[in-house]
Amino acid sequence: MVRPEQVSFGPPAHSSDVVLPGKVTSEIFVGDRLLTLVETAFGPMKVVRARRSATMRLSPGAHVLMSWVPEDQQLLETGDG
């Protein structure tokens, strides 16, 4: 799991960053934030950006590259046994 506000779009800033491709399913304005829903090989992900710093709008169906630093992710047990 990674918090939605820790995910960035575009190429990774560092070679050690975690990178995951996906496809945008929707973008929604939520107050001063822009919530982007992305379908990935591991299931859906949410990305939250400040509205003023979201310089590009992403259309549904757009292929994107997401990245984050490894320290921002946490593995959770599924409870499936």
N, C-alpha and C positions, 0 to 999 in steps of 0.2 A: 504494500500500500504506500502511496505517496500523496501528500496533501495537494489538492488541486491547484493551490496558488504557488507551489514550488515547481510546477512543470512549465517549461518554455517551449515555444514553437521555433522551428528552424534548426540549423546544424548545432551540435553541441559546442559549448564554449571551451571545454577542456576534453582532452583525449580520454580521460577517465570517467566522463559522464555516462550515465545510462541513456540509451537511445531506443526509442520504440516508434515504428511507423504506424499510421492509422488513417482512418477516413472520417471526416467530419460528418456528423449526422444532423446537428443543429447548433445554432448560436442564439442565445437569449440574453437580453439586457436585464440585469437584476440590480436595480438601484444604480450605484456608481461602479458596478462590476459587469463584465461580460463573461457569461458562462458558455463554454464550448463543450459539446458532447462529442466524443470521438470513439469510434468502434475500432478495437485492436484485436490481434490474434489471441489476446488473453481476456477479452471481454471489454465492456464499455469503460471509458475513463472520462472524468470531468477535468476541465482546465479552467481556472478562474484568472482573469486578467483585469487590472484596473481599466476602467473605460477610457480614461484619458491617455493611457499608455498603449492601448490596443490600436496600433497604427494601421493594421490591416484587418479587414473583415474576411472571414472564411465562409465560403458558400458550402451548403450541404453537398457531399460528394467529393469535396476537395481532399486530395491525399496530402497528409502532413507528416512531418517528422517532429516528435516530441523528445525532450531531453530534460534530465535533472541530475543533480549530484548524488552519488551513492549514499551519502550520509542522510539524505532526506527521505529515504525509503525504509520501510519496515515490513518484514515478513510476518504474516499472521497465519495461525493455524485455521484450517477450515472446519474442524470438528467432525470430519467424515471418518474418523477412526484411525 
